[in-house]
């Protein structure tokens, strides 16, 4: 009937521990108070030490009760327990020494005081780590400092990545479920930090479960703690991951649910487990490759950009923080290829260049050979005939070339064949389009356009 | 001489007056009061704020509010053409094919559908009305498009359909506001304002946000649908005239040279900027910029807004007739504007409110004629953008402010002379095409009557979130501080519609 007493006393441990801390510090402060004549303090020191002993014994007892009643694993509390007991012992020893010698200036007492301080601090720290987690102090530090401490709490794990064509062969547990745990649970359930003694790092540890036993129910999957806690309302105290941590995606949750519902298979692949494509579709690796090359440079100085703008160019980064640039002459119709010299210094940064509607001519191609990261080039509505287009072969990243309403002819357009990256050329309303370019073979797609919408009989009907 | 001395004396007198004790006290009162007022005004968006927009401080942007800015993320599209069919076209005669509904034609609507619902005009139990158009599948994607849009059905592979859009406003004005500003009530910036506010515009000789209207009337919600709300008014849409000269007074008046005009404008702007130094009202900056924009527009507008000189193949592709007010002309203009680096072109076509009260708004007559008016131009727009390589980075959006009921309208409980459908908020269709959109996709499914979405329902906020995503924004972080809190286009909702993204 009174079995609640034990856990209750146990739960007072976090309160009681602060008493010896206070008394011990008090005693030590008095012992080492910078005053030549400490004899008048002796009585006070004795009292402080006596109470240090009493309260540290109480702390040890309550700690032991907490350990037994709350089901902590011995390995977790081991160090804290040993240090706590030794703090109490050293404290007792010091008390009797002080009582015996009636003096403070013996080497034994100095050594014991030092030991007491050290063991007190380490006990306190280990206890704090138990309640707040080992990462408590380190996780607020800046990341480089954390690395100095060798803290790997920010271990990076790859998210689920499935091949669109071979997703059926991927293993349900290894390629899907474990990555979900890695992303959402692992920071608190790993070898270093195992809240609730639960490790979600491997098949063995998952099956072993936590301090309250298995987290996967063999009989009814919905009753397993893993599923139960992940699907509690987010405001519920037992919800996992805790409210303030990153939450799993709803697609991830669905997959965990499906995995548990199908009996938590560790060996099956997705097809065998009966996973449908739409369930894993959000995790397919996007095969889309950016048009722009994956290069980074030191960003161009803002002053330099302003100077170029003053010449009449439109120039801006591809997006915030990108060092790659987009340049257009939309408000610079007088532009001629000679003006490219303003861009020469930053030509590596330029991936998008629009010279449409300017006075540019065929000599531009020679000047563009330095623009080695150029991916999209627009020369619409210009006098370009395409002489020298083969020089664009040197722009290895060129992906799109816009020549709409230019004077480019078929012969010159063919100079671009075998370009390593070129995907698309727009040649609507050019001599090349008139020369039946459609029947020619190119190593890239050419848009000759000239789309028509035929006149339909219904076009002239008015419904009355 | 005497007069001059008199004037000088008066000037001196005035100067001295400024230094009297009384003036000192008055100044003290007004300035100290001003100090107290400043934080209040600041909260209304006035006063000099240190807020930064995409890395440019506001003061830098004040000098040129339409200066282009990079988007936070790599954008898929750089311009938008939004075709809004004001009045709300019937999805059941265009894209949402409901063969089951045919069987229930003229049968009373099941009570379960009507329970707890409010309609704009339908009263009592109306009859269901089967689709009045013939549907067939088109292109490789097998998209269902009706014979009301024979030209569009040829380009259906270019677009992604949203078949289960829903809204919560069943009257035109609020619904249009909701669709265009993200709120059914007045005061919020329109989509175009948000986009030009966030990105500026590339061509500095043209407005960043142009509005073109057709169909004889402008949207019921008034000009607020392209208003700037609490954003600086320089970001509001610039409406161009739909008949005759799109912009008036582009020619220099007789006897006034361009240079003289330039110096007049710079004098006005000087006065205005002194005024701004004194009061710090950003609206003055907006005015300064409008003068400058008006001057610069004289260079570019005559060329870009003139469709008279377009070649015949363009006129026959779009079906344009220069000088007339038409959706076709506006589509062609939209393409030309986007080609010239305009950020946002908003088209409104009025006349889609097919209630069936008369011939002009009967589903099988007036509505069908409206379809004919837009069919060729909007298909031509897609093809023209495609052949010019513009569709790769232009987002084209088509839709109304809501949909129409699967029931035939029975205004005041009576049978009507013509076939019509009432306003419907639960399910309607829209499409998007262009940069970043998955070609030939179709997202969402409605029930057998086309009454409600049963799969892939998307809200107006979802559409806005998707549009901003394609322009390189995170709709949740793209905000503007106003009255003490950040506002966003999608309020507290909106999920990107991944299913229609390439």
HADDOCK unambig.tbl for C-alpha pairs under 7 A between the chains (distance, minus, plus):
assign (segid A and resid 316 and name CA) (segid B and resid 69 and name CA) 6.96 0.50 0.50
assign (segid A and resid 316 and name CA) (segid B and resid 70 and name CA) 6.31 0.50 0.50
assign (segid A and resid 317 and name CA) (segid B and resid 70 and name CA) 5.91 0.50 0.50
assign (segid A and resid 318 and name CA) (segid B and resid 70 and name CA) 6.28 0.50 0.50
assign (segid A and resid 318 and name CA) (segid B and resid 74 and name CA) 6.41 0.50 0.50
assign (segid A and resid 319 and name CA) (segid B and resid 70 and name CA) 4.66 0.50 0.50
assign (segid A and resid 319 and name CA) (segid B and resid 71 and name CA) 4.94 0.50 0.50
assign (segid A and resid 319 and name CA) (segid B and resid 72 and name CA) 5.53 0.50 0.50
assign (segid A and resid 319 and name CA) (segid B and resid 73 and name CA) 5.39 0.50 0.50
assign (segid A and resid 319 and name CA) (segid B and resid 74 and name CA) 5.24 0.50 0.50
assign (segid A and resid 320 and name CA) (segid B and resid 70 and name CA) 5.50 0.50 0.50
assign (segid A and resid 320 and name CA) (segid B and resid 71 and name CA) 5.85 0.50 0.50
assign (segid A and resid 320 and name CA) (segid B and resid 72 and name CA) 4.77 0.50 0.50
assign (segid A and resid 320 and name CA) (segid B and resid 73 and name CA) 6.56 0.50 0.50
assign (segid A and resid 330 and name CA) (segid B and resid 203 and name CA) 6.01 0.50 0.50
assign (segid A and resid 331 and name CA) (segid B and resid 203 and name CA) 6.16 0.50 0.50
assign (segid A and resid 331 and name CA) (segid B and resid 204 and name CA) 6.80 0.50 0.50
assign (segid A and resid 404 and name CA) (segid B and resid 388 and name CA) 6.17 0.50 0.50
assign (segid A and resid 426 and name CA) (segid B and resid 388 and name CA) 6.77 0.50 0.50
assign (segid A and resid 426 and name CA) (segid B and resid 389 and name CA) 6.34 0.50 0.50
assign (segid A and resid 428 and name CA) (segid B and resid 387 and name CA) 6.31 0.50 0.50
assign (segid A and resid 428 and name CA) (segid B and resid 388 and name CA) 6.55 0.50 0.50
assign (segid A and resid 447 and name CA) (segid B and resid 387 and name CA) 6.33 0.50 0.50
assign (segid A and resid 448 and name CA) (segid B and resid 387 and name CA) 6.93 0.50 0.50
assign (segid A and resid 449 and name CA) (segid B and resid 387 and name CA) 4.53 0.50 0.50
assign (segid A and resid 451 and name CA) (segid B and resid 383 and name CA) 6.51 0.50 0.50
assign (segid A and resid 452 and name CA) (segid B and resid 317 and name CA) 5.99 0.50 0.50
assign (segid A and resid 453 and name CA) (segid B and resid 151 and name CA) 6.82 0.50 0.50
assign (segid A and resid 453 and name CA) (segid B and resid 317 and name CA) 6.03 0.50 0.50
assign (segid A and resid 462 and name CA) (segid B and resid 369 and name CA) 6.32 0.50 0.50
assign (segid A and resid 463 and name CA) (segid B and resid 365 and name CA) 4.98 0.50 0.50
assign (segid A and resid 463 and name CA) (segid B and resid 366 and name CA) 6.96 0.50 0.50
assign (segid A and resid 463 and name CA) (segid B and resid 369 and name CA) 6.27 0.50 0.50
assign (segid A and resid 464 and name CA) (segid B and resid 365 and name CA) 5.75 0.50 0.50
